[in-house]
Structure formats: structure tokens, C-alpha cells
Amino acid sequence: MKTKLSLLALCIAGFSCTSALAASNPAQLEQAIAKQEAELNKLKHDLAELAAQQKMQQAEQEKQAEVVATTNKVLTESKWSKFSFKSYGSMVYTSDEYYQNVQDTSPERRGRFDLERIVTEFGYQFNDEWDMEVEIEYEHGGTGTALEYDGFDEFGEFETEVEAGGEVMIEKAELRYRPNDAFGVKFGNIHLPIGLTSILHKPNQYLTVQRHRSEAAMLPAVWNEMGVGIFGEMANFHYQAQVVSGLNSEYFRTYDWIASGHQKRFEHVNADELAYAVRLDYGNFKQGSAVGVAYYYGNTSDNRHKSNKVSGDGTVSILAISGAFVQGPWILRGQYLNGTLSDADAITQANKTTPGLKPGNFAQLGSESEAFFVEAGVDLSHFTPVPITVFANIDYSNPLADVDTGTGSKRYENTWTSIGINYFPIPEIVIKAEAGRQQVAMSSIPDTNFFALGVGYQFSL
């Protein structure tokens, strides 16, 4: 730019000089004027070219600034896109007829509200192959209690730390490595694939107001353990195989068989006995129709805090067969569970005589347990504009299907039948109502009626 201006100054100076010579030599003056005009035209061309270059440079700078801004925005969005958040929960009102104790044959009706659970799920995708997920469950609106075994007490004592009513627990905390769809590895606190509730545990994934009673009377709810597992899918088959922490038979009870042996009640999980779980499904239960089979096997005696109380292994084996048909308006799901427990009598006697356990009338354990449920529904939104599903359900549970000696009490053999509706004001919210009857296999105990209302939600970000 400075060069162009200097040239212009020289041209003007030259023009002044030629003017001074005009009177003495007209021919030279004409030549000088022509020369000056040529130089002026060249200068105009150079100035126009310079202005065009400056305009191009400015456009390039603006383009680069836009690219930088877009890149920063993409990087910021990409950073947060690695995170995921999900949540689901439910609140229920129940009106049931309760027996005060196992000898009572005259039930009393009681109504209850319960903030069943609020569950939050946090996920992070490290890269295309590695991710993690943490699931925290808040049950019954509180924190909870923990059991701690004091081995230094004279007889060994179970101490309860009471913090509040309810419970807060980490239901899942797992790292996953999945290089492809056919194979993956997960480890940490993982869900066991035993029982359909471990797969379909959100309020919109089952028709009843509360999760199925039959499974709750036999297995831990949404069963989770510390361990490692492999998983994957090939064609339409889905498989899982796991090695996990085992159960503790000190808390096996009559009314829910091995469910209370889940070691979540303890601050530390004993791992002297491991367990093994496998599952194979054809189809996808979360998406609709599927059939599947699962098997669990594990010893329990060495996981007792007083392991010398039982000489046998206390082996638990469970077979689960599940099926679902969801097509158009039709919904049909079912499950059959069968389990066996070795050394059931020895565990019963050990629990009766271990200080602090106090099983009371719930000590007797079945060497065999069985349960099943079938739920059938019709989604009326396929026929009317109202998003309502009507359903019928049956649950059956018998934790004392067989015993080592004597006769198992029929008091805990229960059948629940019910009908109800699910109403979806929006896809993320479901409002439920259910009415039904509970039948106990003992003829001396009358049938009881129950009613339940519930509301549940689920969403993901």
C-alpha cells in the first residue's frame, strides 16, 4: 500500500515538473502528459487489485472465525453427548387385608401409601468400545439400615445401624467393554439375568401395579451381585454368562425362600462362595416378543458369617423359563421358576440357633420352591383414541413346594388373581389400577381381596 502511494506522489510531482516545461517545448509536454495518464491508469488498476485482495482476506478471516466457532461448539456438544441420564419411579396406594401373625385367621383391612422407588441411571461413553453405567435406587423415601457382623462379640453378633426408614442403594455400577455386537464384557455390580423382573422392571414394562408377587416370594428383587459377565447377540439370539458373588443362607426365610439371602443388607459382601448364572433369549423382551431360559447355581454355606454352623454346601439352583408375545394390541407375558436348595434342614436348624438371626416362625426352608405368573392385556388405543390397556393377571408362589423332612406348611402357598387397567396420559407416564384376590392353600384361611392404585414414570435424556 505504501508503495502505491509513493508512486502516486511521484506521478503528481512529475506532472508539476512537466507543467513547468510546457511553455518551452509543447511536443515534450504532450509526451509527458501521455506518460502520466498511463501511469495514473496503472495506479488505478493496482489500487482496484489491492482493494479486491483486502476484500478476499477479510472474507477468509470471517470464514476461519466461523470454522473456529463451529468447531468449539461441536467439541462442547460432543463432550456432553458422552453422558446419558435416565430415571424411573413409582408411587402406590394399596388396600389389603392383613393377618397379624401366622396363627391369625381373621384379616384386618389396611390402606397404605408407599413411594416405592425412584431410580436414577447415569451413563458415560468413553469411546466406541468402553462405557459405564451407575444406577442408584431410592426405596420408600428414605435411606435405610445396614447389618454389620461383629465377630468379636462373645457369641458373634449382628448389629443393625438404623439411619432412616427406607433404603438407598447402588443397584448397578458396571463397566462394559463391547468391541462388537456379538461379544462384550461387563464387571462391577451387575444385574443377574435370573427372573423376568431383572429385565422388565420399569413401570411401563409390566401390567400390574406392583412388580410380580410370585417372583418377589422367591428371588431378590432386580437381583444384582458383584462379579463379571460376558454378553452379546447373534442374529436374534441374546446370551449372558456371569460369575458373581453368592448368597448368604443365614437370612434365608420361609416366606421368600432364598431372596433375603441377598447380601445387600451387609456392609461387606462375603465371597468365599461364588455363583454362576447363564441366560439365552430368542427375541428381545424389552422390545416385545421373546422366549428365554436362565439358570443359576451356587453354594452358600461358606458365605455365612458363622460358616461352621452348616457342614453341607447349601447349594442353590434355579431354572427360569420366560416368554412374551407383544403384537399389535395383544400383550401376553409369563414366567415359570423352579429352584432347589440342598441341606435345607441343616440351614433351618443353624439359623434357629445362631445368635441375632431370630428367624422365629419363618425358619423352615423348602428344599424346592416354585413360582409362576401369566399376565395378558389388550391395548385399546388400537381401537379407540384412549390410551388404555386392560389386563388380567395370575401369580402363584410356593416356597415350600418340597421339604427335606416332615410336611411343608401350606400357609405360604399363595395364588393372586387380578384385573386392572393402565392409562398413559403421555408416553412417559402410566397410571394404574388393579383389583384382585389372594388365596392361601390352607382351607382354614379365608380368601382376601386387595386393591391398588399406582403412578409411574420413565424418561431418558
Residue pairs with C-beta under 8 A, 6 or more apart in sequence:
1 50
4 43
4 46
4 47
4 50
7 39
7 43
8 43
11 36
11 39
11 40
11 43
14 32
14 36
15 32
15 36
18 28
18 29
18 32
18 33
18 36
21 28
21 29
21 32
22 29
82 124
82 125
82 126
83 122
83 123
83 124
83 125
84 121
84 122
84 123
84 124
84 125
84 460
84 461
85 120
85 121
85 122
85 123
85 460
85 461
86 120
86 121
86 123
86 458
86 459
86 460
86 461
87 118
87 119
87 120
87 121
87 457
87 458
87 459
87 460
88 119
88 202
88 203
88 456
88 457
88 458
88 459
89 115
89 116
89 117
89 118
89 119
89 203
89 456
89 457
90 116
90 117
90 203
90 454
90 455
90 456
90 457
91 113
91 114
91 115
91 116
91 454
91 455
91 456
92 113
92 114
92 116
92 209
92 210
92 452
92 453
92 454
93 111
93 112
93 113
93 114
93 452
93 453
93 454
94 111
94 112
94 114
94 209
94 210
94 450
94 451
94 452
95 109
95 110
95 111
95 112
95 450
95 451
95 452
96 109
96 110
96 112
96 448
96 450
97 107
97 108
97 109
97 110
97 438
97 448
97 449
97 450
98 107
98 108
98 109
98 110
99 105
99 106
99 107
99 108
99 445
100 108
101 361
102 361
102 411
105 444
105 445
105 446
107 446
107 448
114 140
115 140
115 141
116 139
116 140
116 210
116 454
117 137
117 138
117 139
117 140
118 137
118 138
119 135
119 136
119 137
119 138
119 171
120 135
120 136
121 133
121 134
121 135
121 136
121 172
122 133
122 134
122 135
122 136
123 131
123 132
123 133
123 134
124 131
124 132
125 131
126 132
129 177
129 178
129 179
130 175
130 176
130 177
131 175
131 176
131 178
132 174
132 175
132 176
133 172
133 173
133 174
133 176
134 170
134 172
134 173
135 170
135 171
135 172
135 173
136 168
136 169
136 170
136 171
137 167
137 168
137 169
137 170
137 171
138 166
138 167
138 168
139 166
139 167
139 168
139 169
140 165
140 166
140 167
141 165
141 166
142 163
142 164
142 165
142 166
142 167
142 168
143 163
143 164
143 166
143 167
143 168
144 163
144 164
144 165
144 166
144 167
144 168
144 169
145 160
145 161
145 162
145 163
145 167
145 265
146 160
146 161
146 163
146 265
146 266
146 267
147 158
147 159
147 160
147 161
147 265
147 266
147 267
148 158
148 159
148 160
148 161
148 266
148 267
149 156
149 157
149 158
149 159
149 266
149 305
150 156
150 157
150 158
150 159
151 305
155 355
156 305
156 306
156 354
156 355
156 356
157 355
157 356
158 305
158 356
158 357
169 264
170 189
171 189
171 191
171 222
171 224
172 188
172 189
172 190
172 191
172 224
173 188
173 189
174 186
174 187
174 188
174 189
174 190
175 186
175 187
175 188
176 184
176 185
176 186
177 184
177 185
177 186
178 184
178 185
178 232
180 232
181 232
181 233
181 234
182 232
182 233
182 234
183 230
183 232
184 230
184 231
184 232
185 228
185 229
185 230
185 231
186 228
186 229
186 230
186 231
187 227
187 228
187 229
188 226
189 224
189 225
189 226
190 224
190 225
190 226
190 227
190 228
190 229
190 242
190 244
191 198
191 222
191 223
191 224
192 198
192 223
192 224
192 225
192 242
192 244
192 277
192 296
193 199
193 240
193 242
193 277
193 278
193 279
193 294
194 219
194 223
194 277
194 279
194 294
194 295
194 296
194 318
194 320
195 215
195 219
195 223
195 294
195 320
195 335
195 337
196 212
196 215
196 285
196 320
196 322
196 333
196 335
197 206
197 211
197 212
197 215
197 216
197 219
197 221
197 222
198 222
198 223
199 285
199 286
200 206
200 285
200 286
200 333
201 211
201 222
202 456
202 458
203 430
203 432
203 454
203 456
203 457
203 458
204 422
204 424
204 430
204 456
204 458
205 286
206 212
206 333
206 375
207 331
207 333
207 375
207 377
207 389
207 391
207 393
207 420
207 422
207 432
208 375
208 391
208 393
208 418
208 420
208 432
208 434
209 420
209 432
209 433
209 434
209 452
209 453
209 454
210 452
210 454
211 221
212 335
212 373
212 375
212 395
213 373
213 395
213 397
213 414
213 416
214 335
214 337
214 371
214 372
214 373
214 395
214 396
214 397
214 416
215 221
215 335
215 337
215 371
215 373
216 256
216 259
217 255
217 256
217 257
217 259
217 371
217 397
217 399
217 412
217 414
218 256
218 257
218 258
218 259
218 337
218 339
218 369
218 370
218 371
218 397
218 399
219 257
219 258
219 259
219 318
219 337
220 259
220 261
220 262
220 264
221 259
223 262
224 264
225 244
225 245
225 246
225 262
225 269
225 275
226 244
226 245
226 269
226 271
227 242
227 243
227 244
227 245
227 274
228 242
228 243
228 244
229 240
229 241
229 242
229 243
229 244
229 277
230 240
230 241
230 242
231 238
231 239
231 240
231 241
232 238
232 239
233 239
236 282
236 283
236 284
237 280
237 281
237 282
238 279
238 280
238 281
238 282
238 284
238 292
239 278
239 279
239 280
239 281
240 277
240 278
240 279
241 276
241 277
241 278
241 279
242 276
242 277
242 278
243 274
243 275
243 276
244 274
244 275
244 276
244 277
245 263
245 269
245 270
245 271
245 274
245 275
245 303
246 271
246 273
246 274
246 275
246 298
246 299
246 300
246 303
247 258
247 261
247 262
247 263
247 275
247 298
247 300
247 303
247 316
248 261
248 263
248 266
248 270
248 300
248 303
248 304
248 305
249 258
249 261
249 300
249 301
249 303
249 304
249 310
249 314
249 347
249 350
249 351
250 261
250 304
250 305
250 306
250 350
250 351
250 354
250 357
251 260
251 261
251 265
251 357
252 258
252 260
252 261
252 300
252 341
252 347
252 351
252 365
253 259
253 260
253 359
253 362
253 363
253 365
254 359
254 361
254 362
254 363
254 364
254 365
254 366
254 399
254 400
254 409
254 412
255 362
255 399
255 412
256 399
257 339
257 341
257 365
257 366
257 369
257 399
258 300
258 316
258 339
258 341
258 369
261 300
263 269
263 270
263 303
270 302
270 303
270 304
270 305
271 303
272 302
272 303
272 307
273 298
273 299
273 300
273 301
273 302
273 303
274 298
275 296
275 297
275 298
275 299
275 316
276 296
276 297
276 298
277 294
277 295
277 296
277 297
278 294
278 295
279 292
279 293
279 294
279 295
280 292
280 293
280 294
281 290
281 291
281 292
281 322
282 290
282 291
282 292
283 289
283 290
283 291
283 292
283 324
284 290
285 292
285 322
285 324
288 324
288 326
288 327
289 324
289 325
289 326
289 327
290 322
290 323
290 324
291 322
291 323
291 324
292 320
292 321
292 322
292 323
293 319
293 320
293 321
293 322
294 318
294 319
294 320
294 322
295 317
295 318
295 319
295 320
296 316
296 317
296 318
296 320
297 315
297 316
297 317
297 318
298 315
298 316
299 313
299 314
299 315
299 316
300 313
300 314
300 315
300 316
300 347
301 307
301 310
301 311
301 312
301 313
301 314
301 343
301 347
304 310
304 350
306 350
306 354
309 350
309 353
309 354
310 343
310 346
310 347
310 350
311 343
311 346
312 342
312 343
312 346
313 342
313 343
314 341
314 342
314 343
314 346
314 347
315 340
315 341
315 342
315 343
316 339
316 340
316 341
317 339
317 340
318 337
318 338
318 339
319 337
319 338
319 339
320 335
320 336
320 337
321 335
321 336
322 333
322 334
322 335
322 336
323 333
323 334
323 335
324 332
324 333
324 334
325 331
325 332
325 333
326 332
326 333
328 379
328 382
329 378
329 379
329 380
329 381
329 382
329 383
330 377
330 378
330 379
331 375
331 376
331 377
331 378
331 379
331 389
331 391
332 374
332 375
332 376
332 377
333 374
333 375
334 372
334 373
334 374
334 375
335 372
335 373
336 370
336 371
336 372
337 369
337 370
337 371
337 372
338 368
338 369
338 370
339 368
339 369
339 370
340 367
340 368
340 369
341 347
341 365
341 366
341 367
341 368
341 369
342 367
344 365
344 366
344 367
344 403
344 404
345 365
345 367
345 403
345 404
345 405
347 365
348 363
348 364
348 365
351 357
351 359
351 363
352 359
352 363
364 400
364 403
364 408
364 409
365 403
366 398
366 399
366 400
366 401
366 402
366 403
366 408
367 402
367 403
367 404
368 401
368 402
369 398
369 399
369 400
369 401
370 397
370 398
370 401
371 395
371 396
371 397
371 398
372 395
372 396
373 393
373 394
373 395
373 396
374 393
374 394
375 391
375 392
375 393
375 394
376 391
376 392
376 393
377 389
377 390
377 391
377 392
377 422
378 389
378 390
378 391
379 389
380 386
380 387
380 388
380 389
380 390
381 387
381 388
381 389
387 423
387 424
387 425
388 421
388 422
388 423
388 424
389 421
389 422
389 424
390 419
390 420
390 421
391 419
391 420
391 421
391 422
392 417
392 418
392 419
393 416
393 417
393 418
393 419
393 420
393 434
393 436
394 415
394 416
394 417
394 418
395 414
395 415
395 416
396 414
396 415
396 416
397 412
397 413
397 414
398 412
398 413
398 414
398 441
399 412
400 408
400 409
400 410
400 412
400 413
401 408
402 408
409 442
410 440
410 441
410 442
411 440
411 441
411 442
411 445
413 440
413 441
414 438
414 439
414 440
414 441
415 438
415 439
415 441
416 436
416 437
416 438
416 439
416 450
417 436
417 437
417 439
418 434
418 435
418 436
418 437
418 450
419 434
419 435
419 436
420 432
420 433
420 434
420 435
420 436
420 452
421 432
421 433
422 430
422 431
422 432
423 430
423 431
423 432
424 430
424 431
425 431
428 457
428 458
428 459
429 455
429 456
429 457
430 455
430 456
430 457
431 453
431 454
431 455
432 452
432 453
432 454
432 455
432 456
433 452
433 453
433 454
434 451
434 452
434 453
434 454
435 449
435 450
435 451
435 452
436 449
436 450
436 451
437 447
437 448
437 449
437 450
438 447
438 448
438 449
438 450
439 447
440 447
